[in-house]
């Protein structure tokens, strides 16, 4: 199955929130994948308690990576 989304970040929830806000301010809609929250809702636990992944549309990859790089410099 081919996806139109690509992972641009994986890390803790604080950094993920900062990146999410910056992407939204630049008209990029991120999709956050929170394994901890998914596991909690399903009634399970997970060892990756603070690991969040951010995905964006492949068409916005260059713009999103430039924003993330700028935030981390």
C-alpha positions in Angstrom: 0.0 0.0 0.0 1.5 3.3 -1.0 1.1 6.3 1.3 1.1 10.0 0.5 2.6 10.7 3.9 6.2 10.7 5.1 7.7 10.8 8.6 9.6 14.0 9.3 10.1 13.7 13.1 10.3 11.2 15.9 11.0 12.3 19.5 9.6 13.5 22.7 6.3 15.2 23.2 7.7 18.7 24.0 9.7 18.8 20.7 6.8 17.3 18.8 4.4 20.0 20.0 6.9 22.8 19.1 7.3 21.3 15.6 3.5 20.8 15.2 2.8 24.5 16.0 5.5 25.7 13.6 4.2 23.5 10.8 0.6 24.7 11.4 1.8 28.3 11.4 3.2 27.6 7.9 0.0 26.0 6.6 1.3 22.4 6.8 -1.1 20.0 8.5 0.9 17.4 10.5 -0.4 14.1 11.6 0.9 13.0 15.0 1.3 9.4 15.9 1.4 8.9 19.7 2.0 5.2 20.5 1.5 5.8 24.3 -2.0 7.3 23.7 -3.0 4.6 21.2 -1.9 1.9 23.7 -3.7 3.6 26.6 -6.9 3.8 24.6 -6.6 0.2 23.6 -5.9 -0.9 27.2 -2.3 -1.7 26.8 1.0 -0.2 27.9 4.0 0.7 25.8 7.7 1.2 26.6 7.9 4.2 24.4 6.2 6.5 26.8 7.1 9.9 25.3 7.8 9.0 21.7 5.8 10.9 19.1 6.1 10.7 15.3 5.1 13.5 13.0 4.0 12.8 9.4 3.2 15.2 6.6 2.1 15.0 3.0 5.0 14.1 0.7 4.3 17.2 -1.4 5.2 19.4 1.6 8.4 17.5 2.7 11.0 20.1 1.6 9.1 23.0 3.3 8.5 21.0 6.5 12.1 19.8 6.8 13.4 23.4 6.3 11.1 24.5 9.1 12.2 21.7 11.4 15.9 22.3 10.6 15.5 26.0 11.4 13.8 25.2 14.8 16.7 22.9 15.7 19.5 25.2 14.8 
